Amino acid sequence: MVFLRCAKTVGLLLLLPLGWALSLLPLLMVWPHVELRYLLPALAAWAALHLLPFPLLLRLIISKVWFFPGQGEPVLHEMLEFMLLGVNEIPNPVQVENKGKRIRLSWHCEAPDWCRWMALADLRQQYELILELDAATRTVIMRDRVRPVDFSLCPVKVRFGLLSSPRFFCCVRRGPEFGISNFEQTAAEDWQFKPQELKTPIFNTILRNGWNVRFALY
């Protein structure tokens, strides 16, 4: 599943420079007959028209390729939100925060019982999974973020970087054995604090409750 989507994503991305190269052919054909003072602005305009939209094209490709339909009848928005926030009620290293229209899940780095394990795992980046629930289409948009984290003063204090940066973690696993219950059933010494350990259970829980999932870069 993941391999095929990765291959499709790479294939579509490779088509972009091919299209740009073909669009440059007319300019290359007239190159010997145009003065340099006219040619340079034309090249600059070509670059602007084709390179500036790249972030938007990348976002479009990811949103189309990395879409997963939900299974069965979708639960109510409030019920899904209740299940996600319920992660805070079980003993596990994940914390969930309600940020208005968004829900943020991340490693609970400041928890004294867990920061020692994260320090032993040499965790350098705090992973954040941002969920945006679209009730109209019953779709959850998932965005990945990371920010620097320093456990040198753990458990007295954990230092975080001010800014988070976007990432794209697509290596999730799918199956009935994955869900929120994994957070509680995994022993402390078995956690590696990888993004997929957090994202996979949430991903499967959402799909099993009838909601679609769409990955997004930003």
Residue pairs with C-beta under 8 A, 6 or more apart in sequence:
1 174
2 170
2 171
2 172
5 65
5 66
5 170
6 170
8 65
9 61
9 62
9 65
9 66
12 61
12 65
13 58
13 61
16 54
16 57
20 50
20 51
23 46
23 50
24 46
27 39
27 42
27 43
27 46
31 39
34 42
55 218
58 217
59 216
59 217
59 218
62 168
62 215
62 216
62 217
63 214
63 215
63 216
66 170
66 214
66 215
67 212
67 213
67 214
67 215
68 203
68 207
68 212
68 213
68 214
69 207
69 212
70 138
70 206
70 207
70 209
70 210
70 211
70 212
70 213
71 207
71 208
71 210
72 208
72 209
72 210
73 210
74 138
74 209
74 210
74 211
75 209
75 210
75 211
77 133
77 135
79 209
80 133
80 140
80 206
80 209
80 211
81 98
81 103
81 133
83 180
83 205
83 209
84 96
84 103
84 105
84 131
84 202
84 205
85 96
85 98
85 103
86 180
87 94
87 95
87 96
87 105
87 180
87 183
88 95
88 96
90 180
90 183
90 184
91 184
92 183
92 184
92 186
93 107
93 108
93 111
93 114
93 117
93 118
93 183
93 188
93 191
93 193
94 105
94 106
94 107
94 108
94 183
94 198
95 105
95 106
95 107
95 108
95 111
96 103
96 104
96 105
97 103
97 104
97 105
97 106
101 132
101 133
102 130
102 131
102 132
103 130
103 131
103 133
104 128
104 129
104 130
104 131
105 128
105 129
105 131
105 198
105 202
106 126
106 127
106 128
106 129
106 198
107 114
107 118
107 123
107 126
107 127
107 193
107 198
108 114
109 115
109 118
109 123
109 126
109 149
109 151
109 158
109 160
110 158
112 155
113 188
114 188
115 151
115 154
115 155
115 158
116 154
116 155
117 188
117 189
117 191
117 193
118 151
118 154
118 193
119 151
119 154
121 191
121 192
121 193
123 149
123 151
123 193
124 148
124 149
125 146
125 147
125 148
125 149
126 146
126 147
126 148
126 149
126 160
126 161
127 144
127 145
127 146
127 169
127 193
127 195
127 198
128 144
128 145
128 146
128 147
128 164
129 142
129 143
129 144
129 145
129 195
129 198
129 199
129 202
130 142
130 143
130 144
130 145
131 140
131 141
131 142
131 202
132 140
132 141
132 143
133 140
133 211
134 140
134 141
137 212
138 210
138 211
138 212
139 211
139 212
139 213
139 214
140 206
140 211
140 212
140 213
140 214
141 214
141 215
141 216
142 199
142 203
142 213
142 214
142 215
142 216
143 166
143 215
143 216
143 217
143 218
144 166
144 167
144 168
144 169
144 195
144 199
145 164
145 165
145 166
145 167
146 164
146 165
146 167
147 160
147 161
147 162
147 163
147 164
147 165
148 160
148 161
149 158
149 159
149 160
149 161
150 158
150 159
150 160
151 158
152 159
153 159
166 217
166 218
167 195
168 215
168 217
169 195
169 196
169 199
170 215
171 196
172 196
172 199
172 200
172 203
173 196
173 200
174 203
174 204
174 207
175 204
176 204
176 208
178 200
178 201
178 203
178 204
179 201
179 204
179 205
179 208
180 201
180 202
180 205
181 201
182 200
182 201
183 201
186 197
191 197
203 213
206 213
207 213
